[in-house]
Amino acid sequence: MRKLHKSGDALRQEIELTKVTSGQVALWSLGNLGFVLKGSQPGACVAVDPFLTDSYRAKNPETEFIRAFASPLQPEDLAVDFLFITHEHEDHLDPETLRRLHAVSPRLSVVVPSGLVGLARDLVPGLAPLGSQEGEVLSLGPLSVTAVSACHPKLEKDLQGRSLRLGYLFDFGDLRIYHSGDTLIFPALVETLRGLKPDVMILPINGGDFFRVSRNIVPNMNYREAVDLTRAVGADLVVPAHFDLFPNNRERPAHFADYLLEVTPEQKFHYFTAGERFLYLK
């Protein structure tokens, strides 16, 4: 197993005790597209897409989705104010993570795409998730959160027109962080993000190909597209993600860095290792 930057009680304490000043946001990678974001105001700590168990492999012993490293946190140790889920795939909406987290924090506010509210309730008895629709702006404590449509692998809603896959723009008051979830790029996404003006963008770079798609591995934007999207939107910092957890569905972040340094060497970026903290100050 790959060594983590920080894990267990040390990571839990770091998240809880980190003091964030005005004009800063602290970010932690949980691996894959799982992140913790913490702003300067009380009640402004969120987790997005935490996949903290190996439950999928336990249910599907023959799966090719085998973790390259253990979870840096157990679900019971994830102390945040809000939890956001981008879509239904189990490396983003992990039933075991949600059940165990709900058992110790039953009042935690959980936000899911509106079309997944019923699924989340079925997976976690007693859970009362808040549904979010693309374009909607949620006011949650000190946070303002805008739901952004995602295409994975197509733009899709349920029969009632409710969103099934989203990204989120987290406005901490002085800084804006965009977490795309899993998505391809499409024209409306570029225009939406230009209007939202994120300071930081967290984007997948694992792409897709014929053979992975033939095995029902849904594609994302690739590393070149992530760089080009950042340039088109004008974000200050880009964070490549979704390249580290599964050996059968990952990308080399060095390819991302090489292309970025070729086409836009002035662009800031940060590559995370799982369990790492990064303090962003614009």
C-alpha positions in Angstrom: 0.0 0.0 0.0 1.2 3.5 -0.8 2.2 5.6 2.2 -0.1 8.5 2.9 1.0 12.1 3.7 -1.0 12.0 6.9 -3.8 9.7 8.2 -5.9 8.6 11.1 -6.0 10.6 14.3 -3.2 12.9 13.1 -5.2 13.9 10.1 -8.4 14.3 12.0 -6.8 16.6 14.6 -5.1 18.6 11.9 -8.5 19.3 10.2 -10.1 20.2 13.4 -7.3 22.4 14.8 -6.2 24.2 11.7 -6.9 27.9 12.1 -7.8 29.5 8.8 -7.5 33.3 8.6 -9.5 35.7 6.5 -8.6 35.4 2.8 -7.5 31.8 3.2 -9.0 28.3 2.5 -7.5 25.1 3.7 -7.8 22.0 1.5 -7.1 18.4 2.3 -7.1 15.5 -0.2 -8.8 12.3 0.8 -7.8 10.6 -2.5 -9.8 10.2 -5.8 -12.0 13.3 -5.9 -12.5 13.4 -2.1 -11.6 16.7 -0.5 -12.2 18.7 2.7 -12.4 22.5 2.4 -12.2 24.8 5.4 -12.9 28.5 5.4 -12.1 31.1 8.0 -15.6 31.4 9.5 -17.1 29.0 12.0 -19.3 26.4 10.3 -17.5 26.6 7.0 -15.9 23.2 6.8 -17.2 20.9 4.0 -16.3 17.5 2.6 -17.0 16.6 -1.0 -17.2 13.0 -2.3 -15.4 11.2 0.6 -14.8 7.6 -0.3 -13.5 6.3 3.0 -14.0 2.5 2.9 -13.3 -0.5 0.7 -17.0 -1.5 0.7 -17.3 -1.8 -3.1 -14.6 -4.4 -3.3 -16.0 -6.2 -0.3 -19.4 -6.5 -2.2 -17.7 -7.3 -5.5 -14.6 -9.4 -4.8 -13.8 -9.8 -8.5 -13.8 -6.1 -9.2 -10.9 -4.4 -11.0 -11.4 -1.4 -8.8 -8.8 -2.0 -6.1 -7.6 0.8 -3.9 -4.0 1.8 -4.3 -3.9 3.0 -0.7 -6.0 2.8 2.4 -8.4 5.6 3.3 -6.6 8.4 5.2 -9.7 8.7 7.5 -12.4 6.4 8.8 -15.9 7.7 8.2 -16.4 8.2 12.0 -13.4 10.6 12.1 -14.7 13.0 9.4 -15.8 16.0 11.4 -17.2 18.6 9.0 -20.2 21.0 8.9 -21.6 19.9 5.5 -21.2 16.9 3.2 -21.6 17.2 -0.5 -22.1 14.4 -3.0 -21.7 15.0 -6.8 -23.2 11.9 -8.3 -24.2 8.3 -7.7 -21.0 6.3 -8.5 -19.8 4.5 -5.4 -16.4 6.1 -5.3 -18.3 9.4 -4.8 -21.5 8.3 -3.1 -20.2 5.5 -0.9 -23.1 3.9 1.0 -20.8 2.6 3.8 -19.1 5.9 4.3 -22.5 7.6 4.5 -24.0 5.0 6.9 -21.1 5.1 9.3 -20.9 8.9 9.2 -24.6 9.2 9.8 -24.4 6.8 12.7 -22.0 9.1 14.6 -23.2 12.5 13.2 -27.0 12.0 12.5 -27.5 15.8 12.3 -24.9 16.4 9.7 -26.2 18.3 6.6 -25.8 16.2 3.5 -26.4 17.7 0.0 -26.9 15.6 -3.1 -28.2 16.3 -6.6 -32.0 16.5 -6.3 -32.5 13.4 -8.4 -30.6 11.3 -5.9 -32.5 12.3 -2.8 -34.6 9.1 -2.9 -31.5 6.9 -3.5 -29.6 8.4 -0.6 -32.6 7.9 1.7 -32.8 4.3 0.7 -29.1 3.7 1.2 -29.0 5.3 4.6 -32.1 4.8 6.7 -32.9 8.0 8.7 -30.9 10.3 6.4 -32.7 13.4 5.3 -30.5 14.8 2.5 -31.0 18.2 1.0 -31.5 18.1 -2.8 -29.7 20.6 -5.1 -30.7 21.5 -8.6 -28.3 22.9 -11.3 -28.1 26.7 -11.1 -29.5 26.8 -7.6 -27.7 28.8 -4.9 -27.8 27.4 -1.4 -27.2 29.4 1.7 -25.7 27.1 4.3 -24.4 28.9 7.4 -21.6 31.1 6.3 -21.4 29.5 2.9 -23.0 30.2 -0.4 -23.0 27.2 -2.7 -23.9 27.2 -6.4 -24.8 23.9 -8.0 -23.2 23.5 -11.5 -24.3 21.0 -14.1 -22.0 18.1 -14.8 -21.8 15.8 -17.9 -20.8 12.2 -17.0 -20.9 11.0 -19.7 -23.9 13.0 -20.8 -26.1 15.7 -19.5 -28.9 13.8 -17.8 -31.8 14.4 -15.5 -34.5 12.1 -14.1 -38.0 11.9 -15.4 -39.1 14.8 -13.2 -36.3 17.0 -14.5 -34.2 16.8 -11.4 -30.4 16.9 -11.5 -28.4 13.7 -11.3 -24.9 14.9 -11.5 -23.4 18.2 -10.2 -20.3 20.1 -9.4 -20.3 22.8 -6.7 -19.0 26.3 -6.4 -18.2 27.1 -2.8 -18.2 30.8 -1.9 -16.4 31.3 1.4 -17.0 35.0 1.3 -13.5 36.0 0.2 -12.5 33.0 -1.9 -14.4 30.7 -4.4 -13.5 27.0 -4.8 -15.1 25.0 -7.6 -15.2 21.2 -7.3 -16.3 19.7 -10.6 -17.2 16.2 -9.6 -16.9 13.8 -12.5 -17.5 15.6 -15.8 -16.6 16.1 -19.4 -16.4 19.7 -20.7 -19.3 21.2 -22.6 -20.0 24.7 -23.8 -22.4 25.7 -21.0 -19.9 24.7 -18.4 -17.2 27.0 -19.7 -19.6 30.0 -19.8 -21.1 29.2 -16.3 -17.6 29.0 -14.7 -16.5 32.2 -16.4 -19.5 33.9 -14.8 -18.8 32.3 -11.3 -15.1 33.3 -11.4 -13.6 30.6 -9.2 -10.3 31.2 -7.6 -9.5 27.5 -7.4 -10.7 24.7 -9.6 -10.5 21.0 -8.6 -10.8 18.9 -11.8 -10.5 15.3 -12.8 -7.8 14.4 -15.3 -8.2 10.6 -15.7 -9.9 11.0 -19.1 -11.2 7.9 -20.9 -10.5 5.6 -23.8 -12.2 2.9 -25.9 -11.1 0.0 -23.7 -12.2 1.6 -20.4 -15.5 2.7 -21.8 -16.1 -0.8 -23.1 -15.7 -2.0 -19.5 -18.3 0.6 -18.4 -15.7 3.0 -16.9 -17.3 6.4 -17.5 -14.9 9.0 -18.9 -13.9 12.3 -17.5 -12.0 15.3 -19.0 -8.4 14.5 -19.6 -5.3 16.4 -18.3 -5.1 18.6 -21.4 -8.8 19.6 -21.2 -8.4 20.4 -17.5 -5.5 22.8 -18.3 -7.4 24.3 -21.2 -10.6 24.8 -19.1 -8.6 26.5 -16.4 -7.1 28.9 -19.0 -10.6 29.6 -20.5 -12.1 30.3 -17.1 -9.2 32.3 -15.7 -8.9 30.6 -12.3 -5.9 31.5 -10.1 -5.1 27.9 -9.1 -6.0 24.5 -10.6 -5.9 21.2 -8.6 -5.7 18.0 -10.7 -7.5 15.0 -9.1 -9.1 11.6 -9.8 -5.8 10.1 -10.9 -4.5 8.3 -7.8 -6.8 5.8 -6.3 -7.6 3.1 -8.8 -4.7 1.7 -10.9 -7.1 0.7 -13.7 -8.5 4.3 -14.0 -5.8 6.8 -13.4 -3.5 9.2 -15.1 0.0 10.4 -14.5 -0.1 13.9 -13.0 3.3 14.6 -14.6 1.5 14.7 -17.9 -0.8 17.4 -16.6 2.2 19.4 -15.3 4.2 18.9 -18.5 1.3 20.2 -20.7 0.5 23.1 -18.3 4.1 24.2 -18.2 4.2 24.0 -22.0 1.1 26.1 -22.8 0.7 28.3 -19.7 3.8 28.3 -17.5 2.4 31.2 -15.4 -0.6 29.2 -14.3 -0.5 28.1 -10.6 -1.3 24.5 -9.8 -1.0 22.1 -6.8 -0.7 18.3 -7.0 -1.9 16.6 -3.8 -0.9 13.4 -2.1 -3.7 11.8 -0.1 -3.9 13.2 3.5 -2.0 16.4 2.6 -3.1 19.8 3.7 -2.7 22.9 1.5 -3.4 26.5 2.6 -4.5 28.6 -0.3 -4.1 32.4 -0.2 -4.9 34.3 -3.3 
